[in-house]
């Protein structure tokens, strides 16, 4: 298995600029309506608020009180949007893997990339579902001792231990899923469990090389995508769009940093080349009824 490369991920993300634009556009379509609803609902409150404000706790209570009439439909829309976002991420991950591992494809055409991902979408969805299950199990298991009667002096060490284990488990589970996705795209591989286990083994064999793309591309990309959703201060819409575009580029570069070497296309056999041991030298004859 090839080693992850941050530089190769950057170069390949530039080549896949159309895919970056598609990732950005889907993110905008899903979350911009929610932001507009929140801004429209809280707009009168910002206008009528005194210059000094009410304090942090009072502002939070006022915000929840204002959002109460639209809370349920907004929550349903956000959940549906998140499900669409997960399905879309699986699609472009699968398409990028199959496009890159196909030796007969060179030019990164967006329709071709997405078309490669459709036949194997469920295969990559199983890998994502497996990672989610392992994520929940790894994040919940360190906190189980706190459900029992624990002495007060052991609470803080257990909290620290649980936090560390949760972070480490999250990183291992998803790095193994990303590296296993490139194995799952190879011809003849259908087991998501086998791909994830091999991806975990690759992460354990190359921990620093596997972690570097996460630090350089993954975490900054996630922060840039989430920042406009949690930022409460005044900012132009262009700032949000630029932040999401840069975040989409970082996430694409993060995923393709784990790509192996591009397979070379099969060399066409010349008719003047000497025959091999399994090549016949007889010319085909055309039988014709007299």
VOPAGU-2260 file (C-alpha; in pm, 1 decimal, decimal comma):
REM VOPAGU-2260
SITE   aa  ch    i         X         Y         Z
SITE  UNK   A    0       0,0       0,0       0,0
SITE  UNK   A    1     136,8     341,7     -95,7
SITE  UNK   A    2     221,3     591,2     178,0
SITE  UNK   A    3      -7,5     893,1     224,3
SITE  UNK   A    4     126,3    1217,0      79,4
SITE  UNK   A    5       6,6    1566,5     164,2
SITE  UNK   A    6     171,8    1711,3    -147,4
SITE  UNK   A    7       9,2    1452,0    -374,4
SITE  UNK   A    8    -325,6    1527,6    -212,9
SITE  UNK   A    9    -281,8    1898,8    -287,4
SITE  UNK   A   10    -191,4    1834,5    -651,9
SITE  UNK   A   11    -473,3    1587,0    -704,3
SITE  UNK   A   12    -725,6    1822,0    -540,2
SITE  UNK   A   13    -623,0    2092,4    -788,4
SITE  UNK   A   14    -684,0    1848,1   -1072,5
SITE  UNK   A   15   -1022,3    1766,4    -918,2
SITE  UNK   A   16   -1128,1    2130,9    -896,8
SITE  UNK   A   17   -1466,7    2048,2   -1049,2
SITE  UNK   A   18   -1526,9    1795,2    -774,0
SITE  UNK   A   19   -1423,2    2058,2    -516,8
SITE  UNK   A   20   -1678,3    2296,9    -666,6
SITE  UNK   A   21   -1947,8    2027,1    -651,4
SITE  UNK   A   22   -1869,9    1951,8    -285,4
SITE  UNK   A   23   -1888,8    2323,5    -208,1
SITE  UNK   A   24   -2215,6    2369,1    -398,8
SITE  UNK   A   25   -2389,4    2079,8    -221,9
SITE  UNK   A   26   -2280,1    2218,0     115,7
SITE  UNK   A   27   -2415,3    2562,6      23,2
SITE  UNK   A   28   -2748,0    2422,7     -99,6
SITE  UNK   A   29   -2798,2    2226,3     221,9
SITE  UNK   A   30   -2700,3    2483,8     484,8
SITE  UNK   A   31   -2760,5    2829,5     333,6
SITE  UNK   A   32   -3143,4    2799,6     365,0
SITE  UNK   A   33   -3104,5    2711,7     734,0
SITE  UNK   A   34   -2880,3    3012,6     790,6
SITE  UNK   A   35   -3128,5    3238,2     612,7
SITE  UNK   A   36   -3413,0    3111,1     831,5
SITE  UNK   A   37   -3210,7    3177,9    1147,6
SITE  UNK   A   38   -3110,9    3524,8    1029,0
SITE  UNK   A   39   -3469,7    3611,3     932,1
SITE  UNK   A   40   -3600,7    3492,8    1269,2
SITE  UNK   A   41   -3340,2    3675,3    1477,4
SITE  UNK   A   42   -3321,9    3988,6    1263,6
SITE  UNK   A   43   -3580,4    4195,8    1455,9
SITE  UNK   A   44   -3414,4    4098,6    1784,8
SITE  UNK   A   45   -3076,7    4229,5    1666,9
SITE  UNK   A   46   -3236,6    4556,2    1561,4
SITE  UNK   A   47   -3425,1    4615,0    1887,9
SITE  UNK   A   48   -3143,2    4502,1    2118,5
SITE  UNK   A   49   -2983,1    4773,8    2334,0
SITE  UNK   A   50   -2625,1    4876,5    2263,4
SITE  UNK   A   51   -2481,6    4699,9    2566,4
SITE  UNK   A   52   -2671,4    4376,8    2511,8
SITE  UNK   A   53   -2837,3    4165,5    2783,8
SITE  UNK   A   54   -2545,4    3943,7    2880,4
SITE  UNK   A   55   -2438,7    3606,6    2745,2
SITE  UNK   A   56   -2689,8    3391,6    2936,6
SITE  UNK   A   57   -2980,4    3625,2    2858,9
SITE  UNK   A   58   -2886,0    3638,3    2489,9
SITE  UNK   A   59   -2891,0    3258,4    2474,7
SITE  UNK   A   60   -3234,7    3240,3    2635,6
SITE  UNK   A   61   -3369,6    3507,7    2401,1
SITE  UNK   A   62   -3230,1    3320,8    2100,9
SITE  UNK   A   63   -3400,6    2993,4    2197,6
SITE  UNK   A   64   -3724,9    3176,6    2268,4
SITE  UNK   A   65   -3718,2    3341,2    1925,5
SITE  UNK   A   66   -3633,7    3013,7    1748,3
SITE  UNK   A   67   -3904,3    2813,2    1926,5
SITE  UNK   A   68   -4174,8    2855,3    1653,7
SITE  UNK   A   69   -3942,7    2727,8    1379,0
SITE  UNK   A   70   -3739,4    2483,3    1588,4
SITE  UNK   A   71   -3915,3    2163,1    1480,7
SITE  UNK   A   72   -3925,3    2223,5    1100,9
SITE  UNK   A   73   -3570,9    2361,4    1111,9
SITE  UNK   A   74   -3447,7    2054,1    1301,9
SITE  UNK   A   75   -3621,1    1820,4    1054,3
SITE  UNK   A   76   -3466,5    2007,4     761,7
SITE  UNK   A   77   -3122,0    1992,0     919,6
SITE  UNK   A   78   -3147,4    1617,8     989,8
SITE  UNK   A   79   -3264,6    1551,3     633,7
SITE  UNK   A   80   -2985,7    1773,5     501,7
SITE  UNK   A   81   -2725,3    1588,9     707,4
SITE  UNK   A   82   -2848,0    1254,9     571,0
SITE  UNK   A   83   -2820,8    1391,1     217,3
SITE  UNK   A   84   -2473,4    1521,1     298,7
SITE  UNK   A   85   -2358,3    1178,1     420,3
SITE  UNK   A   86   -2498,2    1011,3     107,9
SITE  UNK   A   87   -2325,3    1271,5    -109,5
SITE  UNK   A   88   -1991,8    1223,4      70,2
SITE  UNK   A   89   -2013,6     848,1      15,8
SITE  UNK   A   90   -2088,0     907,2    -351,7
SITE  UNK   A   91   -1795,2    1134,3    -428,1
SITE  UNK   A   92   -1557,5     924,8    -219,1
SITE  UNK   A   93   -1655,4     612,4    -412,6
SITE  UNK   A   94   -1640,7     795,8    -744,9
SITE  UNK   A   95   -1296,5     944,0    -677,2
SITE  UNK   A   96   -1161,1     603,0    -574,8
SITE  UNK   A   97   -1296,6     415,4    -875,2
SITE  UNK   A   98   -1194,8     692,6   -1116,0
SITE  UNK   A   99    -838,3     698,2    -983,4
SITE  UNK   A  100    -799,7     318,5    -972,9
SITE  UNK   A  101    -930,2     278,3   -1329,0
SITE  UNK   A  102    -619,8     285,7   -1551,2
SITE  UNK   A  103    -823,4     384,7   -1857,9
SITE  UNK   A  104    -940,6     718,7   -1709,6
SITE  UNK   A  105    -714,1    1021,2   -1703,5
SITE  UNK   A  106    -903,0    1349,9   -1744,9
SITE  UNK   A  107   -1106,1    1430,2   -1428,1
SITE  UNK   A  108   -1454,3    1474,6   -1576,1
SITE  UNK   A  109   -1707,9    1530,2   -1296,0
SITE  UNK   A  110   -1986,2    1327,0   -1458,5
SITE  UNK   A  111   -1747,0    1038,7   -1513,4
SITE  UNK   A  112   -1625,1    1050,1   -1152,2
SITE  UNK   A  113   -1977,6    1046,6   -1011,5
SITE  UNK   A  114   -2077,0     777,5   -1258,7
SITE  UNK   A  115   -1797,0     553,2   -1132,8
SITE  UNK   A  116   -1928,9     590,5    -778,4
SITE  UNK   A  117   -2292,0     493,3    -838,7
SITE  UNK   A  118   -2239,5     115,1    -895,3
SITE  UNK   A  119   -2033,5      79,5    -575,1
SITE  UNK   A  120   -2221,4     330,8    -359,2
SITE  UNK   A  121   -2369,6      65,9    -129,4
SITE  UNK   A  122   -2028,4     -95,2     -83,9
SITE  UNK   A  123   -1883,6     230,7      47,2
SITE  UNK   A  124   -2201,6     297,3     245,9
SITE  UNK   A  125   -2141,3     -29,4     435,1
SITE  UNK   A  126   -1789,6      90,0     514,8
SITE  UNK   A  127   -1927,8     419,9     647,1
SITE  UNK   A  128   -2194,3     241,8     852,7
SITE  UNK   A  129   -1929,0      12,1     999,4
SITE  UNK   A  130   -1714,8     312,9    1092,2
SITE  UNK   A  131   -2014,7     481,9    1258,2
SITE  UNK   A  132   -2090,6     171,2    1465,8
SITE  UNK   A  133   -1727,2     139,3    1572,7
SITE  UNK   A  134   -1720,4     512,2    1646,4
SITE  UNK   A  135   -2021,2     487,6    1877,9
SITE  UNK   A  136   -1879,6     179,4    2051,4
SITE  UNK   A  137   -1535,3     333,2    2092,8
SITE  UNK   A  138   -1675,3     663,3    2219,8
SITE  UNK   A  139   -1923,9     508,7    2465,6
SITE  UNK   A  140   -1716,1     229,8    2620,2
SITE  UNK   A  141   -1467,3     451,5    2814,2
SITE  UNK   A  142   -1755,2     621,6    2999,4
SITE  UNK   A  143   -1923,4     302,9    3122,8
SITE  UNK   A  144   -1732,2     294,8    3456,1
SITE  UNK   A  145   -1885,6     632,5    3542,1
SITE  UNK   A  146   -2232,0     471,6    3546,8
SITE  UNK   A  147   -2133,9     269,2    3852,2
SITE  UNK   A  148   -2067,7     400,8    4201,0
SITE  UNK   A  149   -1721,7     553,8    4172,3
SITE  UNK   A  150   -1534,6     727,4    4446,8
SITE  UNK   A  151   -1499,9    1100,6    4406,8
SITE  UNK   A  152   -1120,9    1086,0    4371,9
SITE  UNK   A  153   -1150,2     859,1    4068,6
SITE  UNK   A  154   -1398,4    1074,4    3874,6
SITE  UNK   A  155   -1147,4    1321,4    3729,6
SITE  UNK   A  156    -896,5    1051,1    3614,7
SITE  UNK   A  157   -1181,9     859,2    3452,0
SITE  UNK   A  158   -1300,7    1172,2    3273,1
SITE  UNK   A  159    -951,2    1239,6    3138,7
SITE  UNK   A  160    -906,1     875,3    3039,7
SITE  UNK   A  161   -1244,2     866,1    2866,1
SITE  UNK   A  162   -1173,6    1185,7    2671,8
SITE  UNK   A  163    -834,9    1059,9    2552,6
SITE  UNK   A  164    -970,7     719,3    2450,4
SITE  UNK   A  165   -1262,9     878,9    2267,0
SITE  UNK   A  166   -1035,7    1108,2    2064,3
SITE  UNK   A  167    -789,5     828,0    1982,4
SITE  UNK   A  168   -1070,4     587,5    1887,7
SITE  UNK   A  169   -1232,2     849,3    1662,4
SITE  UNK   A  170    -905,0     916,3    1479,9
SITE  UNK   A  171    -822,3     546,3    1436,0
SITE  UNK   A  172   -1173,2     450,4    1319,4
SITE  UNK   A  173   -1199,8     716,1    1049,3
SITE  UNK   A  174    -839,7     702,5     929,2
SITE  UNK   A  175    -884,2     326,7     887,5
SITE  UNK   A  176   -1208,8     391,0     698,8
SITE  UNK   A  177   -1045,5     642,8     464,3
SITE  UNK   A  178    -747,0     417,9     393,0
SITE  UNK   A  179    -974,1     114,9     363,6
SITE  UNK   A  180   -1191,0     297,7     110,3
SITE  UNK   A  181    -904,2     301,9    -136,8
SITE  UNK   A  182    -865,6     -74,1     -87,0
SITE  UNK   A  183   -1238,8    -131,0    -126,1
SITE  UNK   A  184   -1226,8      29,5    -470,0
SITE  UNK   A  185    -991,2    -234,9    -606,7
SITE  UNK   A  186   -1145,8    -495,6    -840,1
SITE  UNK   A  187   -1278,1    -802,6    -663,3
SITE  UNK   A  188   -1302,6    -645,1    -315,0
SITE  UNK   A  189   -1650,2    -634,1    -164,5
SITE  UNK   A  190   -1603,5    -683,3     210,5
SITE  UNK   A  191   -1622,3    -356,7     402,4
SITE  UNK   A  192   -1496,8    -526,9     718,5
SITE  UNK   A  193   -1187,7    -666,3     545,7
SITE  UNK   A  194   -1114,5    -327,5     387,7
SITE  UNK   A  195   -1147,2    -150,8     723,8
SITE  UNK   A  196    -921,5    -401,8     899,6
SITE  UNK   A  197    -655,5    -364,3     630,9
SITE  UNK   A  198    -692,9      11,8     652,8
SITE  UNK   A  199    -642,9      -4,9    1031,3
SITE  UNK   A  200    -333,7    -216,6     983,5
SITE  UNK   A  201    -198,5      39,8     735,9
SITE  UNK   A  202    -262,5     320,4     988,0
SITE  UNK   A  203     -84,0     130,0    1265,0
SITE  UNK   A  204     210,4      58,3    1035,8
SITE  UNK   A  205     238,7     423,6     929,4
SITE  UNK   A  206      89,8     627,5    1215,9
SITE  UNK   A  207     267,4     957,2    1148,2
SITE  UNK   A  208     219,0     945,9     770,5
SITE  UNK   A  209    -148,6     859,3     819,0
SITE  UNK   A  210    -200,0    1137,2    1074,7
SITE  UNK   A  211     -28,1    1414,3     877,3
SITE  UNK   A  212    -305,8    1460,4     614,1
SITE  UNK   A  213    -558,3    1484,9     897,2
SITE  UNK   A  214    -360,7    1764,4    1063,3
SITE  UNK   A  215    -279,3    1951,9     740,3
SITE  UNK   A  216    -606,8    1910,2     549,5
SITE  UNK   A  217    -875,4    1733,0     753,1
SITE  UNK   A  218    -904,8    1942,5    1068,9
SITE  UNK   A  219    -868,1    2283,7     893,8
SITE  UNK   A  220   -1124,0    2179,8     633,5
SITE  UNK   A  221   -1375,0    2073,2     899,3
SITE  UNK   A  222   -1324,3    2398,1    1092,9
SITE  UNK   A  223   -1370,8    2608,1     779,1
SITE  UNK   A  224   -1696,1    2429,5     696,2
SITE  UNK   A  225   -1839,6    2453,8    1046,7
SITE  UNK   A  226   -1719,9    2808,2    1123,4
SITE  UNK   A  227   -2002,5    2993,2     939,0
SITE  UNK   A  228   -2258,1    2771,5    1116,6
SITE  UNK   A  229   -2141,4    2865,7    1467,6
SITE  UNK   A  230   -2012,2    3218,8    1407,3
SITE  UNK   A  231   -2245,9    3466,1    1572,5
SITE  UNK   A  232   -2085,7    3796,8    1477,2
SITE  UNK   A  233   -2158,8    4011,4    1173,1
SITE  UNK   A  234   -1989,0    3894,9     853,8
SITE  UNK   A  235   -2061,0    3928,5     480,7
SITE  UNK   A  236   -2207,3    3637,0     290,6
SITE  UNK   A  237   -1895,8    3627,8      74,2
SITE  UNK   A  238   -1693,6    3535,2     383,3
SITE  UNK   A  239   -1913,9    3231,4     442,9
SITE  UNK   A  240   -1895,3    3120,2      79,2
SITE  UNK   A  241   -1516,9    3161,1      66,9
SITE  UNK   A  242   -1476,4    2971,4     393,1
SITE  UNK   A  243   -1686,5    2682,6     263,9
SITE  UNK   A  244   -1499,1    2673,8     -68,1
SITE  UNK   A  245   -1162,2    2655,3     104,4
SITE  UNK   A  246   -1298,0    2393,6     342,8
SITE  UNK   A  247   -1425,7    2182,5      50,9
SITE  UNK   A  248   -1081,5    2197,9    -110,8
SITE  UNK   A  249    -915,4    2088,4     214,5
SITE  UNK   A  250   -1151,3    1792,4     258,6
SITE  UNK   A  251   -1099,5    1672,1     -98,8
SITE  UNK   A  252    -722,2    1708,8     -56,9
SITE  UNK   A  253    -745,4    1519,3     272,4
SITE  UNK   A  254    -922,1    1220,3     118,4
SITE  UNK   A  255    -709,7    1195,1    -195,5
SITE  UNK   A  256    -389,9    1221,6      11,0
SITE  UNK   A  257    -436,1     848,8      80,8
SITE  UNK   A  258    -463,7     758,8    -288,7
SITE  UNK   A  259    -220,0     493,0    -412,5
SITE  UNK   A  260     -14,2     522,8    -727,0
SITE  UNK   A  261    -225,3     563,2   -1039,2
SITE  UNK   A  262    -239,1     230,8   -1229,0
SITE  UNK   A  263     -87,2     245,3   -1573,9
SITE  UNK   A  264    -312,8     162,5   -1869,9
SITE  UNK   A  265    -255,7    -165,7   -2045,6
SITE  UNK   A  266      -8,8    -134,2   -2331,7
SITE  UNK   A  267    -163,5    -227,6   -2667,8
SITE  UNK   A  268       1,2    -528,3   -2830,9
SITE  UNK   A  269     163,4    -451,7   -3164,8
SITE  UNK   A  270      96,3    -695,0   -3451,9
SITE  UNK   A  271     472,5    -693,6   -3520,3
SITE  UNK   A  272     559,2    -798,6   -3163,8
SITE  UNK   A  273     690,2   -1157,3   -3132,1
SITE  UNK   A  274     417,1   -1393,5   -3010,6
SITE  UNK   A  275     420,0   -1506,3   -2650,5
SITE  UNK   A  276     369,8   -1860,9   -2523,9
SITE  UNK   A  277     -10,4   -1821,4   -2529,3
SITE  UNK   A  278     -32,4   -1633,2   -2861,1
SITE  UNK   A  279    -137,2   -1814,8   -3175,2
SITE  UNK   A  280      29,3   -1731,4   -3502,6
SITE  UNK   A  281    -249,0   -1872,1   -3715,0
SITE  UNK   A  282    -452,3   -1619,5   -3909,1
SITE  UNK   A  283    -830,6   -1652,9   -3884,4
SITE  UNK   A  284    -993,7   -1799,5   -4191,4
SITE  UNK   A  285   -1333,2   -1711,4   -4326,8
SITE  UNK   A  286   -1542,8   -2015,1   -4405,9
SITE  UNK   A  287   -1789,3   -1971,4   -4683,1
SITE  UNK   A  288   -2055,9   -2209,0   -4806,7
SITE  UNK   A  289   -2004,9   -2299,1   -5166,3
